């Protein structure tokens, strides 16, 4: 399944849509300006599919991923010159470049998704290829995390 995320570079509200290959809106991402920062991904029926909470006041960034009120996993940036994240509560690794936004998401040793980004004057565009529908919430949450 292929998704395209078009985020406006100067979006104050942090609201943007995730589209399918045909350009139809399929998910909505909403951020907030409060502390800690929270991002929610909704389907078009306004059901929350995943919530990302960025933990503040830490030496290195940490993001918690929630399904409903249950934290399913979290990602913590490792101390290194190149940004690397370690996931806890789930067997996920990221292979590729965060700066270039070209990376693969690996779960249990298998590539479950690829994310590629192109930057234009008006917006950033991500193409997210997810190979199994059950991984959609996780992969979209990771893409949102790396953008924030």
C-alpha positions as a Python dict, from the first residue, in 0.01 Angstrom:
ca = {
    (1, 'X'): (0, 0, 0),
    (2, 'X'): (135, 339, -96),
    (3, 'X'): (64, 661, 92),
    (4, 'X'): (173, 1017, 25),
    (5, 'X'): (217, 1265, 308),
    (6, 'X'): (213, 1630, 203),
    (7, 'X'): (302, 1854, 492),
    (8, 'X'): (308, 2230, 459),
    (9, 'X'): (647, 2359, 577),
    (10, 'X'): (498, 2655, 763),
    (11, 'X'): (204, 2476, 921),
    (12, 'X'): (139, 2638, 1259),
    (13, 'X'): (-148, 2411, 1358),
    (14, 'X'): (41, 2096, 1261),
    (15, 'X'): (-255, 1958, 1068),
    (16, 'X'): (-205, 1770, 744),
    (17, 'X'): (-347, 1479, 547),
    (18, 'X'): (-207, 1146, 439),
    (19, 'X'): (-330, 1050, 93),
    (20, 'X'): (-350, 728, -104),
    (21, 'X'): (-194, 686, -449),
    (22, 'X'): (-500, 838, -617),
    (23, 'X'): (-475, 1156, -407),
    (24, 'X'): (-768, 1077, -177),
    (25, 'X'): (-741, 1180, 189),
    (26, 'X'): (-723, 862, 399),
    (27, 'X'): (-571, 981, 729),
    (28, 'X'): (-546, 1310, 917),
    (29, 'X'): (-251, 1408, 1137),
    (30, 'X'): (-313, 1667, 1408),
    (31, 'X'): (-47, 1816, 1631),
    (32, 'X'): (-81, 2047, 1926),
    (33, 'X'): (120, 2337, 2063),
    (34, 'X'): (110, 2227, 2428),
    (35, 'X'): (383, 2053, 2625),
    (36, 'X'): (444, 1768, 2587),
    (37, 'X'): (390, 1769, 2213),
    (38, 'X'): (129, 1520, 2093),
    (39, 'X'): (45, 1405, 1744),
    (40, 'X'): (-263, 1203, 1658),
    (41, 'X'): (-337, 1011, 1341),
    (42, 'X'): (-706, 968, 1255),
    (43, 'X'): (-884, 781, 980),
    (44, 'X'): (-1143, 974, 780),
    (45, 'X'): (-1422, 859, 1014),
    (46, 'X'): (-1238, 1049, 1293),
    (47, 'X'): (-1123, 733, 1472),
    (48, 'X'): (-780, 771, 1631),
    (49, 'X'): (-549, 499, 1498),
    (50, 'X'): (-232, 605, 1681),
    (51, 'X'): (-109, 879, 1916),
    (52, 'X'): (252, 992, 1944),
    (53, 'X'): (371, 1178, 2252),
    (54, 'X'): (708, 1352, 2248),
    (55, 'X'): (862, 1349, 2593),
    (56, 'X'): (1006, 1685, 2687),
    (57, 'X'): (1290, 1794, 2911),
    (58, 'X'): (1519, 1502, 2828),
    (59, 'X'): (1875, 1502, 2709),
    (60, 'X'): (1775, 1302, 2400),
    (61, 'X'): (1429, 1289, 2239),
    (62, 'X'): (1186, 1012, 2327),
    (63, 'X'): (856, 935, 2159),
    (64, 'X'): (582, 717, 2311),
    (65, 'X'): (334, 541, 2080),
    (66, 'X'): (-19, 477, 2204),
    (67, 'X'): (-312, 272, 2075),
    (68, 'X'): (-606, 407, 2272),
    (69, 'X'): (-483, 463, 2627),
    (70, 'X'): (-222, 185, 2610),
    (71, 'X'): (142, 261, 2534),
    (72, 'X'): (250, -4, 2285),
    (73, 'X'): (614, 99, 2248),
    (74, 'X'): (853, 392, 2259),
    (75, 'X'): (1150, 516, 2061),
    (76, 'X'): (1450, 682, 2218),
    (77, 'X'): (1727, 861, 2032),
    (78, 'X'): (2066, 704, 2091),
    (79, 'X'): (2364, 920, 2177),
    (80, 'X'): (2565, 942, 1852),
    (81, 'X'): (2665, 1193, 1586),
    (82, 'X'): (2422, 1039, 1342),
    (83, 'X'): (2062, 1035, 1469),
    (84, 'X'): (1962, 679, 1555),
    (85, 'X'): (1659, 560, 1742),
    (86, 'X'): (1619, 251, 1953),
    (87, 'X'): (1271, 102, 1994),
    (88, 'X'): (1150, -57, 2316),
    (89, 'X'): (849, -287, 2347),
    (90, 'X'): (863, -388, 1980),
    (91, 'X'): (1130, -537, 1753),
    (92, 'X'): (1179, -251, 1506),
    (93, 'X'): (1492, -111, 1346),
    (94, 'X'): (1535, 177, 1105),
    (95, 'X'): (1788, 144, 823),
    (96, 'X'): (1879, 446, 613),
    (97, 'X'): (1920, 821, 639),
    (98, 'X'): (1696, 1031, 863),
    (99, 'X'): (1845, 1354, 725),
    (100, 'X'): (1760, 1255, 367),
    (101, 'X'): (1434, 1094, 486),
    (102, 'X'): (1507, 779, 291),
    (103, 'X'): (1482, 478, 517),
    (104, 'X'): (1343, 129, 561),
    (105, 'X'): (1142, 10, 859),
    (106, 'X'): (1243, -341, 965),
    (107, 'X'): (1028, -546, 1203),
    (108, 'X'): (1127, -892, 1324),
    (109, 'X'): (1400, -899, 1057),
    (110, 'X'): (1168, -821, 762),
    (111, 'X'): (1134, -493, 573),
    (112, 'X'): (777, -380, 640),
    (113, 'X'): (795, -35, 481),
    (114, 'X'): (1006, 217, 294),
    (115, 'X'): (983, 594, 333),
    (116, 'X'): (1125, 838, 80),
    (117, 'X'): (1103, 1216, 94),
    (118, 'X'): (1128, 1493, -162),
    (119, 'X'): (1133, 1860, -60),
    (120, 'X'): (975, 2128, -275),
    (121, 'X'): (929, 2501, -217),
    (122, 'X'): (571, 2469, -97),
    (123, 'X'): (576, 2142, 100),
    (124, 'X'): (760, 1829, 200),
    (125, 'X'): (632, 1513, 34),
    (126, 'X'): (682, 1162, 167),
    (127, 'X'): (607, 846, -21),
    (128, 'X'): (542, 565, 225),
    (129, 'X'): (524, 210, 90),
    (130, 'X'): (381, -30, 350),
    (131, 'X'): (389, -398, 258),
    (132, 'X'): (131, -529, 508),
    (133, 'X'): (-183, -342, 619),
    (134, 'X'): (-143, -449, 983),
    (135, 'X'): (169, -227, 1003),
    (136, 'X'): (-3, 93, 883),
    (137, 'X'): (-44, 257, 1229),
    (138, 'X'): (316, 181, 1332),
    (139, 'X'): (477, 299, 1009),
    (140, 'X'): (270, 618, 988),
    (141, 'X'): (359, 693, 1351),
    (142, 'X'): (729, 649, 1274),
    (143, 'X'): (702, 881, 971),
    (144, 'X'): (529, 1146, 1184),
    (145, 'X'): (789, 1103, 1461),
    (146, 'X'): (1083, 1163, 1228),
    (147, 'X'): (922, 1476, 1093),
    (148, 'X'): (891, 1625, 1440),
}
